[in-house]
Amino acid sequence: MPVLDEKLQVIYEEVLRRNQGETEFHQSVHEVLDSLGPVVAKHPQYADAAIIQRLCEPERQIIFRVPWTDDSGGVQINRGFRVEFNSALGPYKGGLRFHPSVYLGIVKFLGFEQIFKNALTGMPIGGGKGGSDFDPKGRSEGEVMRFCQSFMTELYRHLGEHTDVPAGDIGVGGREIGYLFGQYKRITNRYESGVLTGKGLTWGGSQVRTEATGYGAVHFVEAMLATRGEDFDGKQVVVSGSGNVAMYAIEKVHQLGGTVVACSDSTGQVVDEKGIDLALLKEVKEAQRGRIADYAAARGAGAALVTSGSIWQVPCDIALPCATQNELDAADAASLVRNGCAIVAEGANMPTTPAAVKLLVDAGRLFAPGKAANAGGVATSALEMQQNASRDSWSFEHTEVRLATIMRAIHDRCLETAEEYGAPGSYLAGANIAGFTKVADAMLALGLV
Ligand code: GLU
C-alpha cells in the first residue's frame, strides 16, 4: 500500500503494531488515513487531541464463548464478538455478521467503516459491529434459534436502545433478528423495540429496512449519473452477490429502467441477458435457501451458469459489488475498464481492493465507496429507531422518500467535501473526510473520554 503523509504513516504503523494479523482492519484504516492528509494540514486541533489515534482504538471490545447444542445432541462452541467502536454521535450502531470467516480483524474493519458511514447518514448514531464465526448454512431452524439464543444470553448485558443497537449483516436477516430479539425480551423483561433493528414489520420493524441497502446504493448511483445528465434507462448493470443487498439493488435498477445481466454467489455466477428474474431469485434464495445454480436450472434457456472466472468479466456500464470484502481485485477492475464500465459503487463493505480502486480512479471511472453508497441500510435502521422511540410506524412511501433524500444528501456532501479539500470528483476522499470531520468535531467537543 502507498506510504501516507509522514504523521499519518506514524499513526498507521502504530495501528499495525497494536493490531497484529488483522489485515482487513489495517486495510480499512489505511483507506481512511490516505484521504486525511489535507484535513490534518488544515485542522491542527485534531492532531493535538490525538483524534485519529483515539478513533483507531475501539472504545470497548467484547469477545465471548457461545455454546449451543446441535440437532444430534453434540456440543458446539463458537466465538462471539461485539466491537463498540465510537459513540461520539450516538449509541453504537452496526450489524452482526454470522460467517465462518469472522474473526476480530473482520469485525474491527466493519466497525471502523461503520463510524464514518453512520456519520455520513446525518443520523445520531455511533459505530460498532459484531458477529460470530457460526456458519448458518446447512443448519436447521432449531439450531439457528438455539445459537441466536445463546449468543444473546451473553450479548444482552452490553446492549440497550441508548447504548448499543445491533442489526443484520451477512448471515443475519429477519429470522435471526427475531430469535435475538425474543431472547433479549425474555431475559430483560422489557419490550425495548429500539435495541435491535431489522425487525419484522408486525413487531416494531420499519418499512423499507429490508430493501434499504440495495435501494440506497442504486439511489446513490442515480445521483452519480445525474451529475453527467444521465439515468439508469437502458444501462447494463452487473451486481455481485445474491443476498439481501444484491436482491434489492437488482429490484431498484429494474424499476429505474436498467437491466441487471448477472449476479452471483460463492458457487458461481449466472449471466442472464434478458435481465435477472427477481421473483425467481427471491424464491430460490429466500424461500428455498438454495444456490445460484438452482436459479440457473429453474430459469432454463437464456441464463448461463458460469463457475469459472469472475463476474466482473461480464460487460456492463455500471458495476455494483454487493457480496463481500475484497471480491473485486485489480484484474477485475482492469476487465471492467476494458469493457467500458463507467461507474463502480460498493453495495458491500470494502469489496474493492486498494489496487482495484486505484486502477479504476486512474482510468477516470467513478468510484463510490461503501461507507457512502451502502449507507442506506443503516440510515433506515436509524429511521426504525426513530419510529420505535415515538411508537409510530410510517408508510412504505414515506420511508422510501426519506431514504432517497438521505442518499442524495450523502452524495452531495461527498462531492462538496471533496471539492473543499482539493480532490474534486473523488467520492472516496469526500466520504472519508466528511465522515471523519463530523466525528472528530464531536470528539473534540466531548473532551478526552
Ligand atoms: N450491516 C449493515 C451495514 O453494513 C447495517 C447496519 C445497521 O443497520 O445497523 O451498514
Residues whose N, C-alpha, C, O or C-beta is under 5 A from the ligand:
A	BS01	LIG	K93 G94 G95 V165 P166 A167 G168 D169 N374 G377 V378 S381
